[in-house]
Amino acid sequence: TVEIPDGGTDAEVRRAVAEIALAASVPVTGLRAETADLESRFLAATADAQEYRTETATAGRN
């Protein structure tokens, strides 16, 4: 994973990634932009999680 600071254009980001990969002799076969906000990342990370609810549960009581 290569983190590029915000503010660059798509072309600038691709160029930076290509330069880093070339310097490290790492072949790059494709790039994917990830601009998801925090909510989108949370939803993606918890997509397979199960939620347990009950009608009698009250917060703070066991």
PQR file of N, CA, C, O and H, with PARSE charges and radii, in Angstrom:
ATOM      1  N   THR A   1       0.844  -1.182   0.000 -0.4000 1.5000
ATOM      2  CA  THR A   1       0.000   0.000   0.000 -0.0000 2.0000
ATOM      3  C   THR A   1       0.882   1.235   0.000  0.5500 1.7000
ATOM      4  O   THR A   1       1.837   1.338   0.770 -0.5500 1.4000
ATOM      5  N   VAL A   2       0.550   2.154  -0.862 -0.4000 1.5000
ATOM      6  CA  VAL A   2       1.265   3.427  -0.935 -0.0000 2.0000
ATOM      7  C   VAL A   2       0.267   4.520  -0.640  0.5500 1.7000
ATOM      8  O   VAL A   2      -0.735   4.653  -1.343 -0.5500 1.4000
ATOM      9  H   VAL A   2      -0.226   2.071  -1.487  0.4000 1.0000
ATOM     10  N   GLU A   3       0.524   5.300   0.382 -0.4000 1.5000
ATOM     11  CA  GLU A   3      -0.377   6.400   0.718 -0.0000 2.0000
ATOM     12  C   GLU A   3       0.163   7.690   0.115  0.5500 1.7000
ATOM     13  O   GLU A   3       1.316   8.063   0.336 -0.5500 1.4000
ATOM     14  H   GLU A   3       1.338   5.192   0.953  0.4000 1.0000
ATOM     15  N   ILE A   4      -0.676   8.353  -0.637 -0.4000 1.5000
ATOM     16  CA  ILE A   4      -0.339   9.614  -1.282 -0.0000 2.0000
ATOM     17  C   ILE A   4      -1.168  10.696  -0.609  0.5500 1.7000
ATOM     18  O   ILE A   4      -2.376  10.519  -0.445 -0.5500 1.4000
ATOM     19  H   ILE A   4      -1.613   8.050  -0.816  0.4000 1.0000
ATOM     20  N   PRO A   5      -0.559  11.817  -0.213 -0.5600 1.5000
ATOM     21  CA  PRO A   5      -1.332  12.887   0.432  0.2800 2.0000
ATOM     22  C   PRO A   5      -2.442  13.408  -0.475  0.5500 1.7000
ATOM     23  O   PRO A   5      -2.315  13.410  -1.699 -0.5500 1.4000
ATOM     24  N   ASP A   6      -3.527  13.846   0.146 -0.4000 1.5000
ATOM     25  CA  ASP A   6      -4.657  14.412  -0.595 -0.0000 2.0000
ATOM     26  C   ASP A   6      -4.234  15.680  -1.326  0.5500 1.7000
ATOM     27  O   ASP A   6      -3.235  16.312  -0.981 -0.5500 1.4000
ATOM     28  H   ASP A   6      -3.631  13.845   1.140  0.4000 1.0000
ATOM     29  N   GLY A   7      -5.003  16.032  -2.328 -0.4000 1.5000
ATOM     30  CA  GLY A   7      -4.792  17.291  -3.017 -0.0000 2.0000
ATOM     31  C   GLY A   7      -4.223  17.133  -4.412  0.5500 1.7000
ATOM     32  O   GLY A   7      -4.290  18.069  -5.209 -0.5500 1.4000
ATOM     33  H   GLY A   7      -5.814  15.519  -2.608  0.4000 1.0000
ATOM     34  N   GLY A   8      -3.664  15.969  -4.731 -0.4000 1.5000
ATOM     35  CA  GLY A   8      -3.113  15.766  -6.059 -0.0000 2.0000
ATOM     36  C   GLY A   8      -4.185  15.349  -7.040  0.5500 1.7000
ATOM     37  O   GLY A   8      -5.206  14.771  -6.667 -0.5500 1.4000
ATOM     38  H   GLY A   8      -3.610  15.209  -4.084  0.4000 1.0000
ATOM     39  N   THR A   9      -3.936  15.652  -8.304 -0.4000 1.5000
ATOM     40  CA  THR A   9      -4.857  15.196  -9.340 -0.0000 2.0000
ATOM     41  C   THR A   9      -4.658  13.699  -9.548  0.5500 1.7000
ATOM     42  O   THR A   9      -3.682  13.123  -9.066 -0.5500 1.4000
ATOM     43  H   THR A   9      -3.107  16.122  -8.608  0.4000 1.0000
ATOM     44  N   ASP A  10      -5.574  13.083 -10.257 -0.4000 1.5000
ATOM     45  CA  ASP A  10      -5.467  11.654 -10.535 -0.0000 2.0000
ATOM     46  C   ASP A  10      -4.167  11.348 -11.271  0.5500 1.7000
ATOM     47  O   ASP A  10      -3.496  10.362 -10.967 -0.5500 1.4000
ATOM     48  H   ASP A  10      -6.366  13.551 -10.648  0.4000 1.0000
ATOM     49  N   ALA A  11      -3.813  12.184 -12.229 -0.4000 1.5000
ATOM     50  CA  ALA A  11      -2.580  11.975 -12.993 -0.0000 2.0000
ATOM     51  C   ALA A  11      -1.350  12.097 -12.095  0.5500 1.7000
ATOM     52  O   ALA A  11      -0.400  11.328 -12.242 -0.5500 1.4000
ATOM     53  H   ALA A  11      -4.357  12.986 -12.476  0.4000 1.0000
ATOM     54  N   GLU A  12      -1.358  13.055 -11.168 -0.4000 1.5000
ATOM     55  CA  GLU A  12      -0.226  13.227 -10.250 -0.0000 2.0000
ATOM     56  C   GLU A  12      -0.077  12.025  -9.323  0.5500 1.7000
ATOM     57  O   GLU A  12       1.036  11.576  -9.048 -0.5500 1.4000
ATOM     58  H   GLU A  12      -2.129  13.680 -11.049  0.4000 1.0000
ATOM     59  N   VAL A  13      -1.193  11.516  -8.851 -0.4000 1.5000
ATOM     60  CA  VAL A  13      -1.158  10.346  -7.969 -0.0000 2.0000
ATOM     61  C   VAL A  13      -0.629   9.135  -8.726  0.5500 1.7000
ATOM     62  O   VAL A  13       0.217   8.402  -8.212 -0.5500 1.4000
ATOM     63  H   VAL A  13      -2.097  11.881  -9.074  0.4000 1.0000
ATOM     64  N   ARG A  14      -1.118   8.922  -9.935 -0.4000 1.5000
ATOM     65  CA  ARG A  14      -0.647   7.790 -10.736 -0.0000 2.0000
ATOM     66  C   ARG A  14       0.843   7.910 -11.038  0.5500 1.7000
ATOM     67  O   ARG A  14       1.571   6.918 -10.995 -0.5500 1.4000
ATOM     68  H   ARG A  14      -1.805   9.517 -10.352  0.4000 1.0000
ATOM     69  N   ARG A  15       1.290   9.111 -11.340 -0.4000 1.5000
ATOM     70  CA  ARG A  15       2.710   9.323 -11.619 -0.0000 2.0000
ATOM     71  C   ARG A  15       3.551   9.021 -10.380  0.5500 1.7000
ATOM     72  O   ARG A  15       4.593   8.373 -10.483 -0.5500 1.4000
ATOM     73  H   ARG A  15       0.698   9.917 -11.375  0.4000 1.0000
ATOM     74  N   ALA A  16       3.108   9.486  -9.209 -0.4000 1.5000
ATOM     75  CA  ALA A  16       3.846   9.239  -7.967 -0.0000 2.0000
ATOM     76  C   ALA A  16       3.937   7.746  -7.678  0.5500 1.7000
ATOM     77  O   ALA A  16       4.999   7.248  -7.305 -0.5500 1.4000
ATOM     78  H   ALA A  16       2.262  10.013  -9.125  0.4000 1.0000
ATOM     79  N   VAL A  17       2.835   7.037  -7.847 -0.4000 1.5000
ATOM     80  CA  VAL A  17       2.828   5.587  -7.613 -0.0000 2.0000
ATOM     81  C   VAL A  17       3.760   4.895  -8.604  0.5500 1.7000
ATOM     82  O   VAL A  17       4.509   3.994  -8.225 -0.5500 1.4000
ATOM     83  H   VAL A  17       1.972   7.442  -8.150  0.4000 1.0000
ATOM     84  N   ALA A  18       3.720   5.308  -9.861 -0.4000 1.5000
ATOM     85  CA  ALA A  18       4.586   4.706 -10.878 -0.0000 2.0000
ATOM     86  C   ALA A  18       6.057   4.942 -10.559  0.5500 1.7000
ATOM     87  O   ALA A  18       6.876   4.038 -10.719 -0.5500 1.4000
ATOM     88  H   ALA A  18       3.112   6.040 -10.169  0.4000 1.0000
ATOM     89  N   GLU A  19       6.399   6.145 -10.110 -0.4000 1.5000
ATOM     90  CA  GLU A  19       7.788   6.458  -9.761 -0.0000 2.0000
ATOM     91  C   GLU A  19       8.262   5.618  -8.579  0.5500 1.7000
ATOM     92  O   GLU A  19       9.382   5.107  -8.587 -0.5500 1.4000
ATOM     93  H   GLU A  19       5.733   6.880  -9.979  0.4000 1.0000
ATOM     94  N   ILE A  20       7.408   5.474  -7.561 -0.4000 1.5000
ATOM     95  CA  ILE A  20       7.762   4.664  -6.389 -0.0000 2.0000
ATOM     96  C   ILE A  20       7.941   3.206  -6.798  0.5500 1.7000
ATOM     97  O   ILE A  20       8.896   2.552  -6.382 -0.5500 1.4000
ATOM     98  H   ILE A  20       6.498   5.889  -7.554  0.4000 1.0000
ATOM     99  N   ALA A  21       7.023   2.703  -7.611 -0.4000 1.5000
ATOM    100  CA  ALA A  21       7.106   1.310  -8.054 -0.0000 2.0000
ATOM    101  C   ALA A  21       8.356   1.076  -8.899  0.5500 1.7000
ATOM    102  O   ALA A  21       9.028   0.057  -8.740 -0.5500 1.4000
ATOM    103  H   ALA A  21       6.247   3.235  -7.949  0.4000 1.0000
ATOM    104  N   LEU A  22       8.669   2.004  -9.787 -0.4000 1.5000
ATOM    105  CA  LEU A  22       9.850   1.872 -10.633 -0.0000 2.0000
ATOM    106  C   LEU A  22      11.121   1.871  -9.793  0.5500 1.7000
ATOM    107  O   LEU A  22      12.027   1.073 -10.034 -0.5500 1.4000
ATOM    108  H   LEU A  22       8.123   2.832  -9.915  0.4000 1.0000
ATOM    109  N   ALA A  23      11.190   2.761  -8.812 -0.4000 1.5000
ATOM    110  CA  ALA A  23      12.370   2.835  -7.942 -0.0000 2.0000
ATOM    111  C   ALA A  23      12.555   1.552  -7.138  0.5500 1.7000
ATOM    112  O   ALA A  23      13.684   1.180  -6.819 -0.5500 1.4000
ATOM    113  H   ALA A  23      10.454   3.409  -8.616  0.4000 1.0000
ATOM    114  N   ALA A  24      11.460   0.875  -6.809 -0.4000 1.5000
ATOM    115  CA  ALA A  24      11.518  -0.351  -6.005 -0.0000 2.0000
ATOM    116  C   ALA A  24      11.499  -1.609  -6.881  0.5500 1.7000
ATOM    117  O   ALA A  24      11.456  -2.723  -6.359 -0.5500 1.4000
ATOM    118  H   ALA A  24      10.543   1.177  -7.069  0.4000 1.0000
ATOM    119  N   SER A  25      11.530  -1.439  -8.201 -0.4000 1.5000
ATOM    120  CA  SER A  25      11.464  -2.561  -9.146 -0.0000 2.0000
ATOM    121  C   SER A  25      10.237  -3.433  -8.920  0.5500 1.7000
ATOM    122  O   SER A  25      10.313  -4.661  -8.966 -0.5500 1.4000
ATOM    123  H   SER A  25      11.565  -0.534  -8.625  0.4000 1.0000
ATOM    124  N   VAL A  26       9.108  -2.781  -8.675 -0.4000 1.5000
ATOM    125  CA  VAL A  26       7.844  -3.482  -8.455 -0.0000 2.0000
ATOM    126  C   VAL A  26       6.949  -3.250  -9.667  0.5500 1.7000
ATOM    127  O   VAL A  26       6.616  -2.106  -9.978 -0.5500 1.4000
ATOM    128  H   VAL A  26       9.045  -1.784  -8.638  0.4000 1.0000
ATOM    129  N   PRO A  27       6.556  -4.321 -10.356 -0.5600 1.5000
ATOM    130  CA  PRO A  27       5.665  -4.125 -11.502  0.2800 2.0000
ATOM    131  C   PRO A  27       4.262  -3.725 -11.047  0.5500 1.7000
ATOM    132  O   PRO A  27       3.717  -4.300 -10.105 -0.5500 1.4000
ATOM    133  N   VAL A  28       3.695  -2.752 -11.714 -0.4000 1.5000
ATOM    134  CA  VAL A  28       2.333  -2.305 -11.415 -0.0000 2.0000
ATOM    135  C   VAL A  28       1.471  -2.683 -12.610  0.5500 1.7000
ATOM    136  O   VAL A  28       1.729  -2.259 -13.736 -0.5500 1.4000
ATOM    137  H   VAL A  28       4.138  -2.285 -12.479  0.4000 1.0000
ATOM    138  N   THR A  29       0.441  -3.488 -12.350 -0.4000 1.5000
ATOM    139  CA  THR A  29      -0.436  -3.922 -13.439 -0.0000 2.0000
ATOM    140  C   THR A  29      -1.764  -3.187 -13.448  0.5500 1.7000
ATOM    141  O   THR A  29      -2.529  -3.296 -14.406 -0.5500 1.4000
ATOM    142  H   THR A  29       0.231  -3.832 -11.434  0.4000 1.0000
ATOM    143  N   GLY A  30      -2.047  -2.433 -12.383 -0.4000 1.5000
ATOM    144  CA  GLY A  30      -3.288  -1.675 -12.332 -0.0000 2.0000
ATOM    145  C   GLY A  30      -3.362  -0.843 -11.077  0.5500 1.7000
ATOM    146  O   GLY A  30      -2.741  -1.171 -10.066 -0.5500 1.4000
ATOM    147  H   GLY A  30      -1.426  -2.344 -11.604  0.4000 1.0000
ATOM    148  N   LEU A  31      -4.111   0.220 -11.139 -0.4000 1.5000
ATOM    149  CA  LEU A  31      -4.305   1.102  -9.991 -0.0000 2.0000
ATOM    150  C   LEU A  31      -5.793   1.246  -9.737  0.5500 1.7000
ATOM    151  O   LEU A  31      -6.597   1.281 -10.670 -0.5500 1.4000
ATOM    152  H   LEU A  31      -4.615   0.486 -11.960  0.4000 1.0000
ATOM    153  N   ARG A  32      -6.152   1.330  -8.460 -0.4000 1.5000
ATOM    154  CA  ARG A  32      -7.554   1.515  -8.087 -0.0000 2.0000
ATOM    155  C   ARG A  32      -7.609   2.675  -7.109  0.5500 1.7000
ATOM    156  O   ARG A  32      -6.924   2.664  -6.086 -0.5500 1.4000
ATOM    157  H   ARG A  32      -5.500   1.302  -7.702  0.4000 1.0000
ATOM    158  N   ALA A  33      -8.409   3.662  -7.415 -0.4000 1.5000
ATOM    159  CA  ALA A  33      -8.570   4.808  -6.520 -0.0000 2.0000
ATOM    160  C   ALA A  33      -9.486   4.431  -5.372  0.5500 1.7000
ATOM    161  O   ALA A  33     -10.543   3.836  -5.584 -0.5500 1.4000
ATOM    162  H   ALA A  33      -8.965   3.671  -8.246  0.4000 1.0000
ATOM    163  N   GLU A  34      -9.091   4.771  -4.171 -0.4000 1.5000
ATOM    164  CA  GLU A  34      -9.919   4.507  -2.992 -0.0000 2.0000
ATOM    165  C   GLU A  34     -10.155   5.837  -2.287  0.5500 1.7000
ATOM    166  O   GLU A  34      -9.286   6.354  -1.584 -0.5500 1.4000
ATOM    167  H   GLU A  34      -8.232   5.254  -3.999  0.4000 1.0000
ATOM    168  N   THR A  35     -11.340   6.369  -2.492 -0.4000 1.5000
ATOM    169  CA  THR A  35     -11.659   7.669  -1.914 -0.0000 2.0000
ATOM    170  C   THR A  35     -12.838   7.576  -0.959  0.5500 1.7000
ATOM    171  O   THR A  35     -13.540   8.558  -0.720 -0.5500 1.4000
ATOM    172  H   THR A  35     -12.045   5.949  -3.063  0.4000 1.0000
ATOM    173  N   ALA A  36     -13.044   6.392  -0.423 -0.4000 1.5000
ATOM    174  CA  ALA A  36     -14.186   6.178   0.467 -0.0000 2.0000
ATOM    175  C   ALA A  36     -14.050   7.004   1.745  0.5500 1.7000
ATOM    176  O   ALA A  36     -12.954   7.157   2.284 -0.5500 1.4000
ATOM    177  H   ALA A  36     -12.474   5.594  -0.618  0.4000 1.0000
ATOM    178  N   ASP A  37     -15.152   7.520   2.211 -0.4000 1.5000
ATOM    179  CA  ASP A  37     -15.146   8.243   3.475 -0.0000 2.0000
ATOM    180  C   ASP A  37     -15.208   7.249   4.634  0.5500 1.7000
ATOM    181  O   ASP A  37     -15.337   6.045   4.413 -0.5500 1.4000
ATOM    182  H   ASP A  37     -16.042   7.396   1.774  0.4000 1.0000
ATOM    183  N   LEU A  38     -15.120   7.741   5.844 -0.4000 1.5000
ATOM    184  CA  LEU A  38     -15.084   6.887   7.021 -0.0000 2.0000
ATOM    185  C   LEU A  38     -16.308   5.983   7.108  0.5500 1.7000
ATOM    186  O   LEU A  38     -16.184   4.804   7.438 -0.5500 1.4000
ATOM    187  H   LEU A  38     -15.015   8.719   6.023  0.4000 1.0000
ATOM    188  N   GLU A  39     -17.491   6.525   6.813 -0.4000 1.5000
ATOM    189  CA  GLU A  39     -18.708   5.718   6.890 -0.0000 2.0000
ATOM    190  C   GLU A  39     -18.668   4.565   5.887  0.5500 1.7000
ATOM    191  O   GLU A  39     -19.030   3.438   6.225 -0.5500 1.4000
ATOM    192  H   GLU A  39     -17.591   7.483   6.544  0.4000 1.0000
ATOM    193  N   SER A  40     -18.237   4.835   4.675 -0.4000 1.5000
ATOM    194  CA  SER A  40     -18.154   3.788   3.658 -0.0000 2.0000
ATOM    195  C   SER A  40     -17.167   2.705   4.060  0.5500 1.7000
ATOM    196  O   SER A  40     -17.422   1.520   3.848 -0.5500 1.4000
ATOM    197  H   SER A  40     -17.943   5.750   4.400  0.4000 1.0000
ATOM    198  N   ARG A  41     -16.038   3.107   4.640 -0.4000 1.5000
ATOM    199  CA  ARG A  41     -15.045   2.127   5.092 -0.0000 2.0000
ATOM    200  C   ARG A  41     -15.607   1.280   6.229  0.5500 1.7000
ATOM    201  O   ARG A  41     -15.382   0.070   6.268 -0.5500 1.4000
ATOM    202  H   ARG A  41     -15.831   4.070   4.812  0.4000 1.0000
ATOM    203  N   PHE A  42     -16.334   1.901   7.153 -0.4000 1.5000
ATOM    204  CA  PHE A  42     -16.932   1.160   8.261 -0.0000 2.0000
ATOM    205  C   PHE A  42     -17.944   0.147   7.738  0.5500 1.7000
ATOM    206  O   PHE A  42     -17.932  -1.015   8.145 -0.5500 1.4000
ATOM    207  H   PHE A  42     -16.517   2.884   7.122  0.4000 1.0000
ATOM    208  N   LEU A  43     -18.813   0.585   6.842 -0.4000 1.5000
ATOM    209  CA  LEU A  43     -19.831  -0.313   6.294 -0.0000 2.0000
ATOM    210  C   LEU A  43     -19.192  -1.478   5.538  0.5500 1.7000
ATOM    211  O   LEU A  43     -19.666  -2.611   5.628 -0.5500 1.4000
ATOM    212  H   LEU A  43     -18.823   1.529   6.511  0.4000 1.0000
ATOM    213  N   ALA A  44     -18.131  -1.206   4.802 -0.4000 1.5000
ATOM    214  CA  ALA A  44     -17.442  -2.278   4.084 -0.0000 2.0000
ATOM    215  C   ALA A  44     -16.777  -3.253   5.051  0.5500 1.7000
ATOM    216  O   ALA A  44     -16.803  -4.464   4.834 -0.5500 1.4000
ATOM    217  H   ALA A  44     -17.746  -0.286   4.729  0.4000 1.0000
ATOM    218  N   ALA A  45     -16.185  -2.727   6.112 -0.4000 1.5000
ATOM    219  CA  ALA A  45     -15.488  -3.577   7.081 -0.0000 2.0000
ATOM    220  C   ALA A  45     -16.449  -4.428   7.898  0.5500 1.7000
ATOM    221  O   ALA A  45     -16.077  -5.506   8.361 -0.5500 1.4000
ATOM    222  H   ALA A  45     -16.164  -1.743   6.289  0.4000 1.0000
ATOM    223  N   THR A  46     -17.671  -3.961   8.079 -0.4000 1.5000
ATOM    224  CA  THR A  46     -18.630  -4.688   8.912 -0.0000 2.0000
ATOM    225  C   THR A  46     -19.733  -5.350   8.088  0.5500 1.7000
ATOM    226  O   THR A  46     -20.752  -5.768   8.639 -0.5500 1.4000
ATOM    227  H   THR A  46     -17.972  -3.085   7.703  0.4000 1.0000
ATOM    228  N   ALA A  47     -19.540  -5.447   6.795 -0.4000 1.5000
ATOM    229  CA  ALA A  47     -20.578  -6.000   5.917 -0.0000 2.0000
ATOM    230  C   ALA A  47     -20.958  -7.430   6.281  0.5500 1.7000
ATOM    231  O   ALA A  47     -22.113  -7.825   6.122 -0.5500 1.4000
ATOM    232  H   ALA A  47     -18.712  -5.107   6.347  0.4000 1.0000
ATOM    233  N   ASP A  48     -19.997  -8.203   6.765 -0.4000 1.5000
ATOM    234  CA  ASP A  48     -20.275  -9.603   7.095 -0.0000 2.0000
ATOM    235  C   ASP A  48     -20.589  -9.817   8.568  0.5500 1.7000
ATOM    236  O   ASP A  48     -20.815 -10.953   8.987 -0.5500 1.4000
ATOM    237  H   ASP A  48     -19.059  -7.882   6.894  0.4000 1.0000
ATOM    238  N   ALA A  49     -20.608  -8.764   9.354 -0.4000 1.5000
ATOM    239  CA  ALA A  49     -20.867  -8.887  10.795 -0.0000 2.0000
ATOM    240  C   ALA A  49     -22.354  -9.130  11.030  0.5500 1.7000
ATOM    241  O   ALA A  49     -23.204  -8.679  10.262 -0.5500 1.4000
ATOM    242  H   ALA A  49     -20.424  -7.841   9.014  0.4000 1.0000
ATOM    243  N   GLN A  50     -22.646  -9.845  12.097 -0.4000 1.5000
ATOM    244  CA  GLN A  50     -24.035 -10.096  12.457 -0.0000 2.0000
ATOM    245  C   GLN A  50     -24.391  -9.236  13.657  0.5500 1.7000
ATOM    246  O   GLN A  50     -23.572  -9.029  14.553 -0.5500 1.4000
ATOM    247  H   GLN A  50     -21.956 -10.212  12.721  0.4000 1.0000
ATOM    248  N   GLU A  51     -25.597  -8.747  13.666 -0.4000 1.5000
ATOM    249  CA  GLU A  51     -26.073  -7.913  14.767 -0.0000 2.0000
ATOM    250  C   GLU A  51     -27.090  -8.710  15.572  0.5500 1.7000
ATOM    251  O   GLU A  51     -27.949  -9.388  15.009 -0.5500 1.4000
ATOM    252  H   GLU A  51     -26.262  -8.915  12.939  0.4000 1.0000
ATOM    253  N   TYR A  52     -26.985  -8.622  16.885 -0.4000 1.5000
ATOM    254  CA  TYR A  52     -27.901  -9.339  17.769 -0.0000 2.0000
ATOM    255  C   TYR A  52     -28.803  -8.329  18.450  0.5500 1.7000
ATOM    256  O   TYR A  52     -28.322  -7.394  19.089 -0.5500 1.4000
ATOM    257  H   TYR A  52     -26.287  -8.072  17.343  0.4000 1.0000
ATOM    258  N   ARG A  53     -30.079  -8.509  18.320 -0.4000 1.5000
ATOM    259  CA  ARG A  53     -31.048  -7.624  18.975 -0.0000 2.0000
ATOM    260  C   ARG A  53     -32.092  -8.468  19.684  0.5500 1.7000
ATOM    261  O   ARG A  53     -32.397  -9.589  19.277 -0.5500 1.4000
ATOM    262  H   ARG A  53     -30.469  -9.269  17.801  0.4000 1.0000
ATOM    263  N   THR A  54     -32.629  -7.906  20.747 -0.4000 1.5000
ATOM    264  CA  THR A  54     -33.716  -8.563  21.454 -0.0000 2.0000
ATOM    265  C   THR A  54     -34.685  -7.491  21.932  0.5500 1.7000
ATOM    266  O   THR A  54     -34.282  -6.360  22.204 -0.5500 1.4000
ATOM    267  H   THR A  54     -32.381  -6.995  21.077  0.4000 1.0000
ATOM    268  N   GLU A  55     -35.929  -7.838  22.031 -0.4000 1.5000
ATOM    269  CA  GLU A  55     -36.949  -6.878  22.453 -0.0000 2.0000
ATOM    270  C   GLU A  55     -36.830  -6.533  23.934  0.5500 1.7000
ATOM    271  O   GLU A  55     -37.279  -5.465  24.350 -0.5500 1.4000
ATOM    272  H   GLU A  55     -36.256  -8.756  21.810  0.4000 1.0000
ATOM    273  N   THR A  56     -36.236  -7.415  24.736 -0.4000 1.5000
ATOM    274  CA  THR A  56     -36.188  -7.193  26.185 -0.0000 2.0000
ATOM    275  C   THR A  56     -34.884  -6.573  26.660  0.5500 1.7000
ATOM    276  O   THR A  56     -34.762  -6.251  27.842 -0.5500 1.4000
ATOM    277  H   THR A  56     -35.872  -8.283  24.397  0.4000 1.0000
ATOM    278  N   ALA A  57     -33.918  -6.397  25.790 -0.4000 1.5000
ATOM    279  CA  ALA A  57     -32.627  -5.850  26.210 -0.0000 2.0000
ATOM    280  C   ALA A  57     -32.750  -4.362  26.504  0.5500 1.7000
ATOM    281  O   ALA A  57     -33.430  -3.629  25.786 -0.5500 1.4000
ATOM    282  H   ALA A  57     -34.017  -6.658  24.830  0.4000 1.0000
ATOM    283  N   THR A  58     -32.089  -3.932  27.556 -0.4000 1.5000
ATOM    284  CA  THR A  58     -32.039  -2.523  27.922 -0.0000 2.0000
ATOM    285  C   THR A  58     -30.582  -2.154  28.141  0.5500 1.7000
ATOM    286  O   THR A  58     -29.859  -2.877  28.825 -0.5500 1.4000
ATOM    287  H   THR A  58     -31.537  -4.527  28.139  0.4000 1.0000
ATOM    288  N   ALA A  59     -30.152  -1.066  27.585 -0.4000 1.5000
ATOM    289  CA  ALA A  59     -28.757  -0.656  27.718 -0.0000 2.0000
ATOM    290  C   ALA A  59     -28.383  -0.504  29.183  0.5500 1.7000
ATOM    291  O   ALA A  59     -29.116   0.097  29.968 -0.5500 1.4000
ATOM    292  H   ALA A  59     -30.740  -0.478  27.029  0.4000 1.0000
ATOM    293  N   GLY A  60     -27.239  -1.054  29.535 -0.4000 1.5000
ATOM    294  CA  GLY A  60     -26.744  -0.925  30.902 -0.0000 2.0000
ATOM    295  C   GLY A  60     -27.243  -1.991  31.851  0.5500 1.7000
ATOM    296  O   GLY A  60     -26.801  -2.031  32.999 -0.5500 1.4000
ATOM    297  H   GLY A  60     -26.643  -1.543  28.898  0.4000 1.0000
ATOM    298  N   ARG A  61     -28.140  -2.852  31.425 -0.4000 1.5000
ATOM    299  CA  ARG A  61     -28.662  -3.925  32.282 -0.0000 2.0000
ATOM    300  C   ARG A  61     -28.313  -5.279  31.691  0.5500 1.7000
ATOM    301  O   ARG A  61     -28.310  -5.457  30.473 -0.5500 1.4000
ATOM    302  H   ARG A  61     -28.500  -2.819  30.492  0.4000 1.0000
ATOM    303  N   ASN A  62     -28.019  -6.231  32.564 -0.4000 1.5000
ATOM    304  CA  ASN A  62     -27.720  -7.597  32.114 -0.0000 2.0000
ATOM    305  C   ASN A  62     -28.736  -8.552  32.642  0.5500 1.7000
ATOM    306  O   ASN A  62     -28.655  -9.751  32.372 -0.5500 1.4000
ATOM    307  H   ASN A  62     -28.021  -6.087  33.553  0.4000 1.0000
TER
END
